[in-house]
Amino acid sequence: MANFETVEVSTDLLIVGGGFGACGAAVEAAYWAKKNGLKVTIVDKAAMDRSGAVAMGLSAINQYVGVKDGDNTVEDYVRYVRQDLMGISREDLVYNIARHVDSTVHLFEKWGLKIWTDEEGKYVHEGRWQLMINGESYKIIIAEAAKNALADAGGEVYERVFITEPLVENNKVVGALGFSTRENKFYVFKAKAVIAGMGGAVHVFRPRSVGEGLGRSWYPPFNSGSSAYFTLRAGAEMTCQEVRFIPVRFKDGYGPVGAWFLLFKSRAISAQGGEYMAVRKDELQNWAPYGLAKPIPANLRNYLGMLDMDEGLGPLYMETSEAIAKIAEQYKEDPKAFKKKMKELESEAWEDFLDMTISQAILWASQNVKPEEKHSEIAACEPYFIGSHSGASGAWVSGPEDLDTPYKWGYANMTTVDGLFAVGDASGASSHKFSSGSHAEGRIAGKAAIKYIVEKGAAPAVDMAKVEELKARILAPLDLYEAHCNETTDPEVNTNYILPRQFMFRLQKIMDEYAGGVTSAFKTSKSLLERAMELFVFLREDSEKLGARDLYELERCWENIQRMWQGEVHVRTILFREETRWPGYYFRADTPKMDEANWHCFANCKWDPATGEWEMMKRDVWNIPGV
Ligand SMILES: Cc1cc2nc3c(=O)[nH]c(=O)nc-3n(C[C@H](O)[C@H](O)[C@H](O)COP(=O)(O)OP(=O)(O)OC[C@H]3O[C@@H](n4cnc5c(N)ncnc54)[C@H](O)[C@@H]3O)c2cc1C
């Protein structure tokens, strides 16, 4: 076996991941841990200051309810999420996050985040729920607060440690395993409770950007399905694994469109000039009641644009110049004011990209795009797994303790595995929490996990013989490569191993062509999915033959194994749900209609670690009475 030092770390609470959910968990758990003499440890595969989906910064906080200003109620938010997810959401979780999110945003401001305010000192809204921010350093500010809280409570931070497996004994989590991405060190974390917050997944599907553009995507490439893998392998019940997210963004640079649609009130049109949201309005009848209520769900908005593409009306465009001209028009009587406003709008347009998707600004610059002069192409991206945004995939977690919800087995945000909690993209059916809501959910879970430890925490019984076995399995790609790399002149081609890059292409091809990716125009069917399952058998076999030249590739191997699990659970769940509920995210061509009578329910599943068997199940949707 490759020579890796084993490092054992004992803690009370282990937080895996260092993103928004994890940072929220760290802040809150540190506070309660200090009061109870407990230790909290956080472990991130990257450096927390710039890790996860917010690494590059953001230009808006997407969830702010505004209760103190009387702008909205928590119930309004529950209705909004129900509508956007075509009726399928865990309203208890959404409610719990919504009632805590404003205080999280106020903490962000206290920690130094610049939220835009108007002349009267009120927050500047991008849309009903979104606040504009100077967010280039958003992640640094949030990570700093988490690290400070941990330092104050005697906690520990491990960065550049990639977590692979959960440690579970008798359906109780007892820790996690991982390896350093910089040194030959294998980590054994022993804990009384674990919070999973390792984000969502990208590059499960073949991206639009291939060849010279490979690696570019809307979702940052760092998150590879570790949350889904970790919770699945622990034996946790999962939910909404069919609900992937497809954003429509500026094409190829993946730049955000929110500011254009919401702030600048821009229109999206086909190459023929038709505004698909208006031209195809009648199609929305087919998706009633959700298609007929406002706001129109994100997937249906995508779908209307996709219908234009199917009919050969593409490319689609964002009418940037028209939107800017409309806003500036109010100033046309005063040339000086007009010039000033145009300059301001132009800089806001560019700043939106520079805050969070610099590549789009570079692409615009390289193609001589002047948004005030000419429209820009938009397109539906490849599918992503991001349960905190407009997707919903994640673990099935317990509801808040004080709400009378049917989904409750003890502690808020605990999965069906004792002591294992999930937050952000790792927890399912509670979409639209975004950065602020994920942080709020982290705080909820952090507090609940400490309560769990105080009430039930037992010293973790870790079976070190099993750890040794897993260590050998985790490091196996290094050994396999070493044993066979000299058998061919080109080490990239070898009958005894497959390198992670090649493996990823194979996974992406299956997902793209059979599970409704970009090249199959987001359409799939039972037969296609069944064929995908046949191909997964071979892919799984080959995953045992992954080879790694170095530590860097060892990480790539495990990222791809995790992506494979995310891909498989997705295929299984689309196959299980025999209807099309979210056209615009995926379309099951053999069951092309929504079936409220049979499928107004959650599609859940579970992998049994003891037998390796999968179980698929339906769970009822519960609406908060009176909401
Ligand atoms: C392109 C894009 C634009 C967005 N725009 C907005 C916006 O404008 N406003 C808004 O409010 N929200 C926005 N969001 C949503 C927001 O970023 C997410 O909701 C939020 O980051 C989710 O938090 P999380 O903790 O689940 O995941 P993340 O914040 O992504 O954190 C995941 C963490 O897990 C770590 N990790 C991953 N795998 C491992 C592993 N194996 N071992 C150890 N650590 C691991 C990562 O390094 C990272 O620290 C956007 C998201 C994306 C992708």
The ligand as a Tripos MOL2 file, in Angstrom:
@<TRIPOS>MOLECULE
LIG
   53    58     1     0     0
SMALL
NO_CHARGES

@<TRIPOS>ATOM
      1 C1        -22.7920   29.9230  -10.0180 C.3       1 LIG1
      2 C2        -23.5690   30.1160   -8.7740 C.ar      1 LIG1
      3 C3        -24.1520   31.3430   -8.5240 C.ar      1 LIG1
      4 C4        -24.8370   31.5480   -7.3430 C.ar      1 LIG1
      5 N1        -25.3540   32.7740   -7.1140 N.ar      1 LIG1
      6 C5        -25.8910   33.0550   -5.9290 C.ar      1 LIG1
      7 C6        -26.2980   34.3710   -5.6050 C.ar      1 LIG1
      8 O1        -26.2010   35.2900   -6.4220 O.2       1 LIG1
      9 N2        -26.7840   34.5940   -4.3610 N.ar      1 LIG1
     10 C7        -26.9020   33.6130   -3.4270 C.ar      1 LIG1
     11 O2        -27.3290   33.8900   -2.3160 O.2       1 LIG1
     12 N3        -26.5420   32.3440   -3.7080 N.ar      1 LIG1
     13 C8        -26.0430   32.0400   -4.9190 C.ar      1 LIG1
     14 N4        -25.6340   30.7640   -5.2080 N.ar      1 LIG1
     15 C9        -25.9280   29.6800   -4.2500 C.3       1 LIG1
     16 C10       -24.8920   29.4990   -3.1570 C.3       1 LIG1
     17 O3        -23.6120   29.6110   -3.6670 O.3       1 LIG1
     18 C11       -25.0860   28.1190   -2.5200 C.3       1 LIG1
     19 O4        -26.4350   28.0240   -2.1450 O.3       1 LIG1
     20 C12       -24.2470   27.8670   -1.2850 C.3       1 LIG1
     21 O5        -22.8960   28.0880   -1.5540 O.3       1 LIG1
     22 C13       -24.4650   26.4360   -0.7860 C.3       1 LIG1
     23 O6        -23.7030   26.2240    0.3610 O.3       1 LIG1
     24 P1        -23.0510   24.7920    0.6720 P.3       1 LIG1
     25 O7        -22.3420   24.9190    1.9620 O.co2     1 LIG1
     26 O8        -24.0540   23.7310    0.5150 O.co2     1 LIG1
     27 O9        -21.9910   24.5620   -0.5090 O.3       1 LIG1
     28 P2        -20.6690   25.3640   -0.8470 P.3       1 LIG1
     29 O10       -20.7580   26.7640   -0.3550 O.co2     1 LIG1
     30 O11       -20.4090   25.1420   -2.2800 O.co2     1 LIG1
     31 O12       -19.5590   24.6330    0.0150 O.3       1 LIG1
     32 C14       -19.1500   23.3110   -0.2090 C.3       1 LIG1
     33 C15       -17.8870   23.0800    0.5930 C.3       1 LIG1
     34 O13       -17.5700   21.6990    0.6400 O.3       1 LIG1
     35 C16       -16.1880   21.5290    0.4010 C.3       1 LIG1
     36 N5        -16.0210   20.1780   -0.1130 N.ar      1 LIG1
     37 C17       -16.4970   19.6410   -1.2560 C.ar      1 LIG1
     38 N6        -16.1510   18.3450   -1.3480 N.ar      1 LIG1
     39 C18       -15.4320   18.0690   -0.2430 C.ar      1 LIG1
     40 C19       -14.7840   16.8960    0.2350 C.ar      1 LIG1
     41 N7        -14.8290   15.7500   -0.4360 N.pl3     1 LIG1
     42 N8        -14.1180   16.9530    1.4140 N.ar      1 LIG1
     43 C20       -14.0700   18.1050    2.1310 C.ar      1 LIG1
     44 N9        -14.6570   19.2340    1.7190 N.ar      1 LIG1
     45 C21       -15.3410   19.2130    0.5530 C.ar      1 LIG1
     46 C22       -15.8590   22.6450   -0.5730 C.3       1 LIG1
     47 O14       -14.4710   22.8930   -0.6230 O.3       1 LIG1
     48 C23       -16.6600   23.7910    0.0410 C.3       1 LIG1
     49 O15       -15.9630   24.3680    1.1010 O.3       1 LIG1
     50 C24       -24.9580   30.5120   -6.3980 C.ar      1 LIG1
     51 C25       -24.4030   29.2640   -6.6640 C.ar      1 LIG1
     52 C26       -23.7210   29.0630   -7.8350 C.ar      1 LIG1
     53 C27       -23.1120   27.7210   -8.0970 C.3       1 LIG1
@<TRIPOS>BOND
     1     1     2 1
     2     2     3 ar
     3     2    52 ar
     4     3     4 ar
     5     4     5 ar
     6     4    50 ar
     7     5     6 ar
     8     6     7 ar
     9     6    13 1
    10     7     8 2
    11     7     9 ar
    12     9    10 ar
    13    10    11 2
    14    10    12 ar
    15    12    13 ar
    16    13    14 ar
    17    14    15 1
    18    14    50 ar
    19    15    16 1
    20    16    17 1
    21    16    18 1
    22    18    19 1
    23    18    20 1
    24    20    21 1
    25    20    22 1
    26    22    23 1
    27    23    24 1
    28    24    25 2
    29    24    26 1
    30    24    27 1
    31    27    28 1
    32    28    29 2
    33    28    30 1
    34    28    31 1
    35    31    32 1
    36    32    33 1
    37    33    34 1
    38    33    48 1
    39    34    35 1
    40    35    36 1
    41    35    46 1
    42    36    37 ar
    43    36    45 ar
    44    37    38 ar
    45    38    39 ar
    46    39    40 ar
    47    39    45 ar
    48    40    41 1
    49    40    42 ar
    50    42    43 ar
    51    43    44 ar
    52    44    45 ar
    53    46    47 1
    54    46    48 1
    55    48    49 1
    56    50    51 ar
    57    51    52 ar
    58    52    53 1
@<TRIPOS>SUBSTRUCTURE
     1 LIG1         1 GROUP 0 **** ****
